[in-house]
Amino acid sequence: MSLRKTRASTCALTLTLSLALMSASACSSSAGSQSASAAILKVATTADVTTWDPVKSFSTEVFYLANVYEPLLWKNPAGSDQPYRPALATSWEASPDKLTWTFHLRTGVTFHDGEPLTAAAVKASVEAAADHGGASFIWAPLKSVETPDEHTVVMKLSQAAPMDLIASSMYGAWIVSPKALAAAKADPKYFDSGKDGGTGPYTIAEYTSGQRVLLKNYASYWDGWKKDSYTTVVNTITPESVVQQQMLTSGQADLATSLPLENIDQFKNDERFTVTTCKTASDYVGFFNTTRKPLDDVRVRQALSYAIPYQDIITVGAHGFGTQSRGPVPQGIFPYSDSTPQYRQDLAKAKDLLAAAGYPDGGGLTLNVTYAAENQAQARFTPLIKDAFAKIGVTANVQALLFNQQWDRAKADPKSAQDIFLLLYWPTYSDAGSDNLYSLFHSSDKPSFNLSYWKDSTFDKLLDDAGAHTATDNAKAMSEYGQALNRLYDQAPGFFLYDATNPLVVPKTVKGMACNQNYSSNYNFHALTRAGA
């Protein structure tokens, strides 16, 4: 999570956007009789940029990079006829043992620097991602990449893995120009100014840190352009949700990515807009520090889990835009299961468990709870957790910290870390078994995302076995992951609040916006068109 600059006032944002539109109009061309300004899409977004390096990227700049770079495949929304659709690969197949995957590349594709897409370029990109990528762990099964001809890529694995799923990742699977990769190797700051080396529909035309990102269409894009496409996208970085709403309703923005949830009903009653609720891959979790008393006792962890007011948290924290989680696997993402048990608020049971653990009436327990100060949902629902704990005699000292400060405290030393760490998490790609379950709760000597510091050999083995079976025996993998989820419920190293849903508010003048849970933080600008153009 990156820190974001804020503007002093709505007026300052209006001026910034006006200047952006003037600049965009000057550098964009019209299609047919359409004016230049008509081809401009104005977006208010919270997405800041931590790095423009597509290999190292692992943060909110994915909002832009997904329109500049492309993977080999795209993952289709749940319920589609096919699980994947071609991106830079038109077809692919795997050996029966899923140890060899062959991808056949699209012909006639060029990078933004004019170089052709080749098997050698894919090999270089995948090897860079596996070596030093921000999401390099997704390539762990990769043993080698072979290029039998200019448009064929063969990936050899050390263990069976769903390489089609990995190759469709929104992090860590971009195909990058070999020239750009070489330039970045020679100069680690090569990408800093907004240079790019993608094959996607847009190039990075201009970048002002903390303020805006201007994307311009790549005229030679392999999938072509329609007369009513948006040839320029002006992204104004706007952390304030109320300001985003003002920009959208006044026409200063065509899209706004983070509107006040409490005001969504206003758009439902406005005939200028269409409101759709989209599933996301994001969920809110909490970690118990299991390294010290009292949270080293499973009965205390279970008691606190029973104390939490889950439905109130969804109503207040999410303004209804969420569903109670079943473990750390969001609904609709593998290996979610409706049979995974959930805790429900039961204060009597919570008190009984505390008494059994030696803390009658709470026993004077005091716990330190931290949450990310930037996250407004956590700011709304954390007091509800504090109040619920008080009802069973447990005091919660709540502290809002900038995410990076909270993160540093938790990773420095478990013995001096907070008792409870609240986190919003989403998987790197659409496999919450090898990501969410493994990243958040698999044993590790040095904590990364496992901020409960929990070590459980039974859970670890279930995950390891399930991961090995995902590509070859999906039913067996689901069974093993199901047992792992049940183990999480029983041992309660953390608690699972809700899977977030996202209200998508779109003016009726913008066509083509669709939900895809696999890429819920991305907008596909190339798919959008202007009504009546």
C-alpha positions as MATLAB code, in Angstrom:
seq = 'MSLRKTRASTCALTLTLSLALMSASACSSSAGSQSASAAILKVATTADVTTWDPVKSFSTEVFYLANVYEPLLWKNPAGSDQPYRPALATSWEASPDKLTWTFHLRTGVTFHDGEPLTAAAVKASVEAAADHGGASFIWAPLKSVETPDEHTVVMKLSQAAPMDLIASSMYGAWIVSPKALAAAKADPKYFDSGKDGGTGPYTIAEYTSGQRVLLKNYASYWDGWKKDSYTTVVNTITPESVVQQQMLTSGQADLATSLPLENIDQFKNDERFTVTTCKTASDYVGFFNTTRKPLDDVRVRQALSYAIPYQDIITVGAHGFGTQSRGPVPQGIFPYSDSTPQYRQDLAKAKDLLAAAGYPDGGGLTLNVTYAAENQAQARFTPLIKDAFAKIGVTANVQALLFNQQWDRAKADPKSAQDIFLLLYWPTYSDAGSDNLYSLFHSSDKPSFNLSYWKDSTFDKLLDDAGAHTATDNAKAMSEYGQALNRLYDQAPGFFLYDATNPLVVPKTVKGMACNQNYSSNYNFHALTRAGA';
ca = [
       0.000    0.000    0.000;
       1.435    3.339   -0.981;
       1.068    6.714    0.656;
      -0.883    9.256   -1.346;
      -0.577   13.007   -1.630;
      -3.731   15.050   -1.102;
      -4.807   18.247   -2.772;
      -5.753   21.216   -0.618;
      -9.183   21.768   -2.067;
     -11.734   20.858   -4.700;
     -10.722   23.988   -6.600;
      -7.156   22.773   -6.869;
      -8.395   19.464   -8.260;
     -10.604   21.252  -10.757;
      -7.662   23.310  -11.981;
      -5.452   20.229  -12.240;
      -8.066   18.378  -14.270;
      -8.710   21.362  -16.542;
      -4.997   21.652  -17.325;
      -4.851   17.916  -17.915;
      -7.690   18.077  -20.410;
      -6.070   20.985  -22.261;
      -2.829   19.009  -22.499;
      -4.623   15.828  -23.533;
      -6.581   17.638  -26.234;
      -3.369   19.027  -27.643;
      -1.769   15.611  -27.987;
      -4.748   13.479  -29.036;
      -6.333   13.087  -32.452;
     -10.009   12.809  -33.363;
     -11.663    9.856  -35.068;
     -13.737   10.839  -38.083;
     -15.823   13.900  -37.318;
     -15.422   13.536  -33.562;
     -13.622   16.356  -31.753;
     -10.430   15.589  -29.861;
     -12.085   16.211  -26.509;
     -14.848   13.708  -27.276;
     -12.248   10.927  -27.410;
     -10.933   11.725  -23.920;
     -11.931    9.560  -20.954;
     -11.594   11.403  -17.642;
     -10.988    9.179  -14.625;
     -10.767   10.043  -10.927;
      -8.774    7.331   -9.173;
      -6.921    6.678   -5.922;
      -4.228    4.640   -7.716;
      -0.805    6.093   -7.024;
       2.435    4.807   -8.538;
       5.180    3.157   -6.502;
       7.105    1.992   -9.585;
       6.601    1.998  -13.357;
       8.803   -1.083  -13.687;
       6.336   -3.759  -14.873;
       8.547   -6.532  -13.501;
       8.937   -5.089  -10.010;
       5.406   -3.679   -9.768;
       3.244   -5.085   -6.967;
       1.005   -2.194   -5.973;
      -1.778    0.143   -7.091;
      -0.082    1.214  -10.348;
      -1.546   -2.013  -11.747;
      -4.579    0.175  -12.512;
      -2.532    1.751  -15.322;
      -0.158   -1.069  -16.191;
      -3.041   -3.407  -17.093;
      -3.794   -1.049  -19.990;
      -0.154   -0.722  -21.071;
       1.071   -4.318  -20.786;
      -0.507   -7.681  -21.508;
      -0.020  -11.254  -20.284;
      -0.245  -14.388  -22.393;
      -3.847  -15.047  -21.284;
      -6.732  -13.261  -19.591;
      -8.905  -15.001  -16.985;
     -12.597  -14.737  -17.801;
     -15.254  -13.908  -15.191;
     -16.899  -16.793  -13.351;
     -19.743  -18.293  -15.358;
     -18.119  -17.653  -18.750;
     -18.183  -20.367  -21.421;
     -14.400  -20.621  -21.276;
     -12.152  -20.027  -18.239;
      -9.594  -18.035  -20.271;
      -9.385  -15.932  -23.403;
      -6.357  -15.274  -25.585;
      -4.172  -12.259  -24.963;
      -0.666  -12.527  -26.454;
      -1.068  -16.286  -26.822;
      -3.792  -17.477  -29.202;
      -3.711  -21.103  -28.059;
      -2.001  -23.247  -25.458;
      -1.847  -26.829  -24.227;
      -0.362  -28.826  -21.394;
       1.097  -32.301  -21.135;
      -1.038  -34.825  -19.208;
       1.214  -34.511  -16.170;
       0.982  -30.676  -16.353;
       4.779  -30.397  -16.280;
       5.074  -28.986  -19.796;
       3.030  -26.054  -21.081;
       3.166  -24.804  -24.653;
       1.952  -21.341  -25.693;
       1.482  -20.300  -29.328;
       1.968  -16.559  -29.751;
      -0.140  -14.098  -31.669;
       1.540  -12.878  -34.863;
       1.734   -9.266  -36.012;
       2.058   -7.847  -32.484;
       4.556   -5.085  -31.794;
       5.794   -3.491  -28.604;
       5.389    0.258  -28.210;
       9.035    0.671  -29.260;
       8.256   -1.026  -32.579;
       9.945   -4.339  -31.820;
       7.966   -7.479  -32.746;
       6.564   -9.884  -30.163;
       8.645  -13.050  -30.290;
       9.175  -16.164  -28.222;
      12.532  -14.748  -27.146;
      10.775  -11.656  -25.753;
       8.361  -13.826  -23.764;
      11.245  -15.933  -22.436;
      13.120  -12.827  -21.309;
      10.023  -11.400  -19.599;
       9.117  -14.597  -17.758;
      12.695  -15.163  -16.621;
      12.940  -11.579  -15.356;
       9.643  -11.941  -13.470;
      10.778  -15.219  -11.924;
      14.178  -13.786  -10.985;
      13.359  -10.396   -9.459;
       9.675   -9.702   -9.963;
       7.487   -8.121   -7.325;
       5.375  -11.288   -7.562;
       8.216  -13.685   -8.375;
       6.761  -16.361   -6.091;
       4.045  -17.188   -8.641;
       6.759  -18.589  -10.922;
       8.182  -20.956   -8.286;
       7.235  -24.118  -10.269;
       9.079  -22.887  -13.381;
      12.214  -24.850  -14.290;
      13.006  -23.531  -17.775;
      11.607  -21.676  -20.782;
      12.315  -22.964  -24.291;
      11.701  -21.276  -27.654;
      11.543  -23.928  -30.406;
      10.550  -21.282  -32.948;
       9.816  -17.565  -33.124;
       6.174  -17.881  -32.003;
       6.225  -20.895  -29.674;
       7.084  -20.843  -25.976;
       7.486  -24.049  -23.950;
       7.572  -23.836  -20.168;
       9.025  -26.782  -18.266;
       7.998  -27.086  -14.616;
       9.616  -28.729  -11.636;
       6.181  -29.643  -10.300;
       2.701  -29.708  -11.747;
       1.050  -26.287  -11.667;
      -1.819  -24.429  -13.391;
       0.417  -22.373  -15.670;
      -2.608  -21.032  -17.555;
      -3.735  -19.396  -14.319;
      -0.255  -18.108  -13.504;
       0.169  -16.729  -17.029;
      -3.035  -14.702  -16.606;
      -1.884  -12.976  -13.410;
      -2.517   -9.241  -13.059;
       0.821   -9.021  -11.256;
       4.047  -10.607  -12.413;
       3.061  -11.955  -15.844;
       3.377   -8.928  -18.147;
       5.308   -9.411  -21.373;
       7.864   -6.606  -21.718;
       9.964   -5.353  -24.622;
      13.478   -6.856  -24.554;
      14.874   -3.376  -25.191;
      13.135   -2.030  -22.097;
      14.280   -4.975  -19.994;
      17.865   -4.399  -21.120;
      17.616   -0.663  -20.435;
      16.233   -1.288  -16.931;
      19.028   -3.769  -16.215;
      21.587   -1.144  -17.191;
      19.786    1.672  -15.371;
      17.486    0.706  -12.452;
      15.788    4.127  -12.787;
      14.941    3.642  -16.451;
      11.178    3.330  -15.897;
      10.912    6.061  -13.236;
       9.792    8.876  -15.526;
       6.969    6.825  -17.016;
       8.696    5.037  -19.873;
       7.052    1.801  -20.921;
       7.714   -1.287  -22.999;
       4.330   -2.917  -23.411;
       2.140   -4.305  -26.176;
      -1.120   -3.022  -24.678;
      -3.641   -0.587  -26.124;
      -2.196    2.474  -24.359;
       1.181    4.042  -23.787;
       2.203    6.238  -20.861;
       2.193    9.702  -22.443;
       2.704   11.790  -19.330;
       3.101   11.278  -15.590;
       3.085   13.759  -12.726;
       3.828   12.036   -9.433;
       0.884   12.024   -7.052;
      -1.297   13.996   -9.467;
      -2.093   12.423  -12.809;
      -1.313    9.799  -15.428;
      -2.042   10.457  -19.093;
      -2.488    7.396  -21.315;
      -2.488    7.726  -25.129;
      -3.682    5.055  -27.533;
      -1.057    2.972  -29.337;
      -2.113    3.357  -32.962;
      -0.610    0.003  -34.001;
      -2.350   -1.997  -31.285;
      -2.976   -5.518  -32.567;
      -6.671   -5.533  -31.609;
      -7.394   -2.277  -33.415;
      -9.510    0.725  -32.549;
     -13.156    1.661  -33.088;
     -14.313    5.091  -34.140;
     -15.973    5.515  -30.734;
     -12.977    4.331  -28.670;
     -11.328    6.565  -26.114;
      -7.952    7.484  -27.575;
      -6.794    9.385  -24.488;
      -7.356    8.586  -20.819;
      -6.680   11.323  -18.250;
      -6.333    9.802  -14.775;
      -6.447   12.318  -11.939;
      -5.165   10.867   -8.661;
      -7.863   11.837   -6.179;
      -7.684   10.205   -2.727;
     -10.784   11.997   -1.393;
     -13.918    9.990   -2.190;
     -16.213   12.992   -1.702;
     -14.188   14.954   -4.248;
     -14.434   12.023   -6.657;
     -18.212   12.166   -6.284;
     -18.230   15.902   -6.995;
     -16.109   15.379  -10.089;
     -18.375   12.606  -11.384;
     -21.668   14.419  -10.826;
     -20.337   17.669  -12.320;
     -18.953   15.969  -15.427;
     -15.311   16.668  -14.573;
     -14.844   12.894  -14.482;
     -16.444   10.167  -16.592;
     -15.467    7.456  -14.111;
     -14.640    7.506  -10.403;
     -13.080    4.464   -8.777;
     -13.681    5.196   -5.090;
     -16.977    6.866   -4.284;
     -18.412    7.299   -0.763;
     -20.261    4.060   -0.128;
     -22.891    5.839    1.928;
     -23.851    7.931   -1.128;
     -24.267    5.194   -3.733;
     -28.063    5.323   -3.455;
     -27.909    8.870   -4.803;
     -26.563    7.486   -8.076;
     -29.196    4.740   -8.180;
     -31.793    7.483   -8.212;
     -30.004    9.555  -10.880;
     -31.101    8.665  -14.419;
     -27.702    9.729  -15.793;
     -25.946    6.724  -14.218;
     -26.043    2.948  -14.077;
     -25.013    1.245  -10.822;
     -23.744   -2.338  -10.761;
     -22.447   -4.219   -7.731;
     -19.350   -6.249   -8.607;
     -17.683   -9.005   -6.653;
     -14.029   -8.381   -5.855;
     -11.159  -10.603   -4.801;
     -10.515   -8.463   -1.719;
     -11.316   -9.454    1.835;
     -10.791   -8.075    5.323;
      -8.933  -10.281    7.774;
      -7.482   -9.920   11.246;
      -4.453  -11.655   12.742;
      -4.075  -12.764   16.356;
      -0.494  -12.631   17.598;
      -0.155  -16.290   18.552;
       3.385  -15.980   19.949;
       2.445  -14.781   23.434;
      -0.263  -14.855   26.061;
      -3.202  -14.713   26.008;
      -3.485  -15.299   22.257;
      -1.292  -18.393   22.300;
      -4.377  -20.126   23.758;
      -6.779  -21.308   21.037;
      -9.735  -20.896   23.421;
      -9.039  -17.168   23.763;
      -8.778  -16.803   19.982;
     -12.048  -18.677   19.543;
     -13.710  -16.530   22.212;
     -12.708  -13.305   20.478;
     -13.863  -14.721   17.148;
     -17.291  -15.385   18.667;
     -17.416  -11.853   20.082;
     -17.049  -10.079   16.721;
     -20.272   -8.527   15.308;
     -19.825   -9.659   11.698;
     -23.100   -8.413   10.273;
     -22.788   -5.026   11.968;
     -19.302   -4.698   10.508;
     -20.663   -5.281    7.008;
     -23.522   -2.846    7.597;
     -21.385   -0.099    9.132;
     -17.909   -0.695    7.768;
     -18.909   -1.666    4.244;
     -22.272    0.135    4.096;
     -23.664   -3.242    3.034;
     -21.150   -3.791    0.218;
     -19.795   -7.107    1.407;
     -20.590  -10.670    2.430;
     -19.279  -12.473    5.500;
     -16.083  -14.338    4.686;
     -15.585  -18.081    4.863;
     -11.929  -18.008    5.747;
      -9.434  -15.949    3.742;
     -10.696  -17.178    0.345;
     -13.104  -14.713   -1.305;
     -16.315  -16.095   -2.742;
     -15.858  -16.916   -6.423;
     -12.087  -17.407   -6.159;
     -10.531  -20.895   -6.050;
     -10.688  -22.776   -3.624;
     -13.733  -21.113   -2.044;
     -16.323  -23.498   -0.619;
     -19.789  -22.823    0.784;
     -19.180  -25.619    3.294;
     -16.382  -23.750    5.102;
     -17.725  -22.911    8.585;
     -18.109  -19.341    9.840;
     -18.099  -17.817   13.284;
     -21.249  -15.934   14.284;
     -21.464  -13.494   17.143;
     -22.286  -15.435   20.312;
     -21.291  -13.470   23.403;
     -22.354  -16.204   25.832;
     -20.127  -18.758   24.121;
     -17.300  -16.216   24.024;
     -17.552  -15.675   27.791;
     -17.621  -19.433   28.448;
     -14.466  -19.977   26.388;
     -12.659  -17.147   28.184;
     -13.620  -18.599   31.548;
     -12.403  -22.043   30.482;
      -9.076  -20.467   29.470;
      -8.747  -18.903   32.932;
     -10.125  -15.432   32.172;
     -13.588  -15.232   33.793;
     -15.402  -12.032   32.872;
     -12.506  -11.203   30.571;
      -9.923  -11.546   33.328;
      -8.795   -7.965   32.862;
      -7.324   -8.727   29.431;
      -6.076   -5.771   27.388;
      -5.169   -6.154   23.699;
      -3.486   -3.710   21.326;
      -5.231   -3.445   17.958;
      -3.853   -1.606   14.903;
      -5.416   -0.775   11.568;
      -4.410    1.192    8.468;
      -5.260    4.856    8.925;
      -5.743    5.245    5.156;
      -8.508    2.629    5.083;
     -11.870    4.279    5.766;
     -13.731    0.985    6.076;
     -11.391   -0.126    8.868;
     -11.826    3.247   10.552;
     -15.584    2.674   10.539;
     -15.694   -0.923   11.751;
     -12.770   -1.171   14.198;
     -14.716    0.644   16.968;
     -17.401   -2.045   16.635;
     -14.787   -4.698   17.435;
     -13.595   -2.673   20.432;
     -17.167   -2.344   21.757;
     -17.883   -6.060   21.240;
     -14.752   -7.085   23.127;
     -15.769   -4.795   25.985;
     -19.008   -6.772   26.288;
     -17.008   -9.878   27.230;
     -14.682   -7.979   29.562;
     -11.733   -7.496   27.173;
     -10.240   -4.032   26.650;
      -9.024   -3.177   23.145;
      -6.568   -0.318   22.780;
      -7.090    0.740   19.179;
      -4.457    2.635   17.209;
      -4.655    3.926   13.632;
      -1.278    3.812   11.894;
      -0.233    4.485    8.339;
      -0.108    1.076    6.703;
       3.667    1.078    6.285;
       4.110    1.928    9.990;
       1.746   -0.871   11.001;
       3.543   -3.215    8.630;
       6.989   -2.329    9.991;
       5.881   -2.891   13.577;
       4.396   -6.288   12.801;
       7.437   -7.528   10.879;
      10.126   -6.217   13.257;
       9.648   -8.634   16.169;
       6.539  -10.736   16.885;
       7.189  -10.538   20.622;
       6.765   -6.756   20.627;
       4.232   -6.503   17.803;
       0.561   -5.595   18.132;
      -1.850   -8.216   19.469;
      -4.282   -7.843   16.579;
      -3.411   -6.641   13.062;
      -6.238   -5.718   10.660;
      -5.562   -6.135    6.945;
      -7.254   -5.781    3.562;
      -5.848   -8.489    1.262;
      -6.314   -9.642   -2.317;
      -4.555  -12.451   -4.212;
      -1.857  -11.853   -6.790;
      -3.735  -14.097   -9.199;
      -6.968  -16.048   -8.997;
      -5.689  -18.858   -6.798;
      -6.321  -18.034   -3.149;
      -4.951  -21.418   -2.143;
      -1.396  -20.827   -3.276;
      -1.680  -17.148   -2.388;
      -4.100  -16.183    0.416;
      -3.951  -19.420    2.384;
      -0.234  -19.907    1.857;
       0.867  -16.274    2.160;
      -1.261  -15.457    5.189;
      -1.016  -18.619    7.294;
       1.669  -21.070    6.102;
       4.560  -21.376    8.559;
       7.599  -19.209    7.886;
      10.771  -18.480    9.809;
      10.662  -14.795    8.920;
       7.169  -13.309    8.812;
       6.008  -11.782    5.564;
       2.222  -11.719    5.392;
       1.802  -14.401    8.079;
       1.309  -11.804   10.786;
      -0.307  -14.208   13.230;
       3.123  -15.912   13.301;
       1.202  -19.171   13.447;
       3.032  -22.429   12.777;
       0.968  -25.550   12.256;
       2.467  -28.595   10.529;
      -0.961  -30.139    9.818;
      -2.126  -27.009    8.020;
       1.187  -26.703    6.142;
       1.013  -30.263    4.821;
      -2.568  -29.818    3.631;
      -1.550  -26.699    1.700;
       1.546  -28.316    0.220;
      -0.423  -31.376   -0.913;
      -3.261  -29.289   -2.327;
      -0.875  -27.078   -4.278;
       0.727  -30.149   -5.846;
      -2.692  -31.471   -6.940;
      -4.291  -28.251   -8.224;
      -3.257  -28.772  -11.855;
      -3.669  -32.562  -12.007;
      -6.563  -33.431   -9.678;
      -8.686  -30.387   -8.923;
     -11.226  -32.322   -6.851;
      -8.499  -33.683   -4.590;
      -6.984  -30.223   -4.250;
     -10.387  -28.808   -3.283;
     -10.785  -31.502   -0.632;
      -7.364  -30.773    0.842;
      -7.903  -27.031    0.772;
     -11.290  -27.596    2.417;
      -9.599  -29.447    5.273;
      -7.091  -26.601    5.576;
      -9.905  -24.051    5.790;
     -11.593  -26.127    8.489;
      -8.287  -26.210   10.359;
      -8.139  -22.410   10.231;
     -11.645  -22.249   11.653;
     -10.803  -24.659   14.492;
      -7.456  -23.120   15.460;
      -8.484  -19.493   14.796;
      -5.058  -17.880   14.234;
      -7.011  -15.077   12.657;
     -10.556  -13.935   12.016;
     -12.297  -13.332    8.731;
     -14.652  -10.385    8.415;
     -16.026   -9.863    4.919;
     -15.403  -10.183    1.211;
     -15.730   -6.726   -0.275;
     -18.070   -5.953   -3.143;
     -17.637   -2.858   -5.249;
     -20.367   -0.531   -6.507;
     -19.562    0.388  -10.112;
     -21.134    3.716  -11.058;
     -20.972    4.454  -14.789;
     -22.518    7.342  -16.742;
     -24.824    6.135  -19.510;
     -22.581    7.985  -21.960;
     -19.857    5.370  -21.343;
     -20.450    1.903  -22.784;
     -18.673   -1.413  -22.319;
     -17.862   -1.413  -18.598;
     -18.070   -4.938  -17.150;
     -17.222   -6.726  -13.899;
     -14.397   -9.247  -13.753;
     -13.634  -10.428  -10.238;
     -10.231  -11.709  -11.342;
      -9.124   -8.145  -12.117;
     -11.380   -6.162   -9.826;
      -8.820   -3.373   -9.322;
      -8.415   -2.841  -13.079;
     -10.488   -0.982  -15.668;
     -10.169   -2.103  -19.298;
     -10.203    1.274  -21.047;
      -9.869   -0.262  -24.517;
     -13.227   -2.016  -24.086;
     -15.030    1.277  -23.403;
     -16.786    3.318  -26.064;
     -18.636    6.638  -26.267;
     -22.397    6.480  -26.646;
     -23.577    8.224  -29.816;
     -20.072    8.700  -31.230;
];
